[in-house]
Amino acid sequence: MRRDVVVIGGSAGSHRPLAQTLAQLPADLPATVLVALHVAPGARAGLADSLASSCALPVRAAVDDTRLEPGCVHVAVPDRHLIVDEGDVMRLSGAPRQNRVRPAVDALFRSAARWCGPRVIGMVLSGSLDDGAAGLAAIAAAGGIALVQDPAEARFPSMPEAALRVVPDAVTASAVDLGDSIAETAGKPVTAEIRPPDPLIWETDMIAYGASSTPDRGQPVALGCPECTGGMYLVRTGLAAHYVCHIGHSYSPQSLLAIRDDRIEEAIWTAVSALQEKAMVIEELVRQSTTANDAAAAQGYRAEAERANRAASVLREHAVKRSGGGRPSAAPPQSVADGKLG
């Protein structure tokens, strides 16, 4: 066996360093290169074309059910996970989103770790939050090589920093130097494969097939999936941890916190709206009581309306502070939980 599978993942700010890395790869690279960058579901599948001019290797949009071939770069397409499957076949999957995105870096990295083990070279580039960290840990645990763009060079250092927290021994360098490392390391012989752990088998089965006969999914935890409300499991890989629900939604810790924060903000603004509507209805009762010369009832309704307005004001102020804003705006902001890309 030889190191003949390169997987690269990134998000915000990763296009330029990716092009710099690919530019260092020779035309006769004895490895397949698979790339997963976060892109919006409706984006045009033009990333491969934009990268082709800077790379001596052919760069193509990934095609489902295609065998891995040395000396070629395959790029994930919008709204599909790019994964490696049994028999060195790459697949495009519409499985549940991981870390709120599809394609997800962890989906590619963890599938490569399962099926290719020590043959894999994994690389994390610029991006927000921590997609790719658990996947890089799986690659390292399987005997593969872990590369991370220097956070000081990355436009958005969160993904590289998260990867280094869980794989502290990863090779860290500029994108250009990491490209040189890939060129030097690809094709080198490797030791025998390590059997993948059951949770990795289960999760990659779910991405590829939507079902798995493997019973061990990880440690059950008292958390519900933010997207489907299903029960979740905690999966540990070395220093890394992530959460996966029973149908396959997966979250790194930072991604889970981000979506929880969005849902909390949504709930706060919903409460503000309900309290303000309550006060409006009570004002009608005040008017009716006043017209009927029922001063006691009118006074009681006014007090209740004031309590509702005060509660709405407190929640509104808290929501604005959470979002880092200044004075409250005229209307609550819309959540971007489903559209936010790292």
Buried (B, 14 or more C-beta within 10 A) or exposed (E): EBBBBBBBBBBBBBBEBBBBBBBBBEEEBBBBBBBBBBBEEEEEBEBBEEBBEBBBBEBBBBEEEBEBEBBBBBBBBBBBBBBBBEEBBBBBBEBBBBBBBBBBBBBBBBBBBBBBBBBBBBBBBBBBBBBBBBBBBBBBBBBBBBBBBBBEBBBBBBBBBBBBEBBEEBBBBBBBBBBBBBBEBBBEEBEEBEEBBBBBBBBBBBBBEEEBEBEEBBEEEEBEBBBBEBBBBBBBBBEBBBBBBBBBBBBBBBBBEBBBBBEEBBEBBEBBBBBBEBBEEBBEBBEEBBEEEEEEBBEBBBEBBEBBBEBBBEBBEEBBEEEEEEEBEEEBEEBEBEEBBB
